[in-house]
Amino acid sequence: MANETERNETDQQSENLLVATAKAIGKAAGAVASTVVHHESQGGAAPTAAAAIPAPVADAKPAKLPKRNKARLPRRQKKALGKAQLHAHS
């Protein structure tokens, strides 16, 4: 019997937590909606998420990647060169 009342209490606590969370989300959504409606009613466009966040300052030039060793040839070209040198010597 004691376990059953403990379960009912934990179920009720989790239900209360969900209700409280839903109310908080509803209040925040209502505040955002009223701000947008108020802003639009005064002739302005709806604020966007991009307008709220300032753009990061970019460097003048992006960093260059290090140059690769171009003296190394791809595998197929190396193999072809090796075969050509082998036939040239024979």
C-alpha positions as CSV (number, residue, x, y, z in Angstrom):
1,M,0.0,0.0,0.0
2,A,2.9,2.4,0.8
3,N,4.5,1.8,-2.5
4,E,1.3,2.6,-4.3
5,T,0.9,6.0,-2.6
6,E,4.6,6.8,-3.3
7,R,4.0,6.0,-7.0
8,N,0.9,8.2,-7.0
9,E,2.9,11.1,-5.5
10,T,5.8,10.7,-8.0
11,D,3.3,10.6,-10.9
12,Q,1.6,13.7,-9.5
13,Q,4.9,15.5,-9.1
14,S,6.0,14.7,-12.6
15,E,2.6,15.8,-13.9
16,N,3.0,19.1,-12.0
17,L,6.4,19.6,-13.5
18,L,5.1,19.1,-17.0
19,V,2.3,21.5,-16.4
20,A,4.7,24.1,-15.0
21,T,7.0,23.7,-18.0
22,A,4.1,24.0,-20.5
23,K,3.0,27.2,-18.8
24,A,6.5,28.7,-19.0
25,I,6.8,27.8,-22.7
26,G,3.3,29.2,-23.3
27,K,4.2,32.5,-21.6
28,A,7.4,32.8,-23.6
29,A,5.7,32.1,-26.9
30,G,3.0,34.6,-26.0
31,A,5.5,37.3,-25.3
32,V,7.3,36.7,-28.6
33,A,4.0,36.7,-30.5
34,S,2.8,39.9,-28.9
35,T,6.1,41.6,-29.7
36,V,5.9,40.6,-33.3
37,V,2.3,41.7,-33.6
38,H,3.1,45.0,-31.9
39,H,6.0,45.6,-34.2
40,E,4.0,44.8,-37.3
41,S,1.1,47.0,-36.3
42,Q,3.5,50.0,-36.2
43,G,4.5,49.5,-39.8
44,G,7.7,47.5,-39.4
45,A,8.5,44.1,-40.7
46,A,8.6,41.2,-38.3
47,P,12.1,40.9,-36.7
48,T,14.0,37.9,-37.9
49,A,16.4,35.7,-35.9
50,A,19.3,37.0,-38.0
51,A,18.5,40.6,-37.0
52,A,18.7,39.7,-33.3
53,I,22.2,38.0,-33.6
54,P,25.0,40.3,-34.8
55,A,27.1,38.9,-37.6
56,P,30.6,37.7,-36.6
57,V,33.5,39.9,-37.8
58,A,35.3,38.1,-40.6
59,D,39.1,38.4,-41.2
60,A,40.2,40.2,-44.4
61,K,41.6,37.1,-45.9
62,P,41.0,33.4,-45.0
63,A,44.0,31.4,-44.1
64,K,45.7,29.5,-46.9
65,L,46.2,25.8,-46.8
66,P,49.7,24.5,-46.8
67,K,51.1,23.7,-50.3
68,R,51.4,20.0,-51.1
69,N,54.5,18.2,-52.2
70,K,54.0,18.3,-56.0
71,A,57.2,16.4,-56.7
72,R,55.3,13.2,-55.7
73,L,53.4,11.7,-58.6
74,P,50.2,9.7,-58.2
75,R,50.5,5.9,-58.1
76,R,49.5,5.2,-61.7
77,Q,52.0,7.7,-63.1
78,K,54.8,6.3,-61.0
79,K,53.9,2.8,-62.2
80,A,53.9,3.9,-65.8
81,L,57.2,5.7,-65.4
82,G,58.8,2.6,-63.8
83,K,57.6,0.4,-66.7
84,A,58.9,2.9,-69.3
85,Q,62.3,3.0,-67.6
86,L,62.4,-0.8,-67.4
87,H,61.7,-1.1,-71.1
88,A,64.2,1.7,-71.9
89,H,67.0,-0.1,-70.2
90,S,66.3,-3.5,-71.9
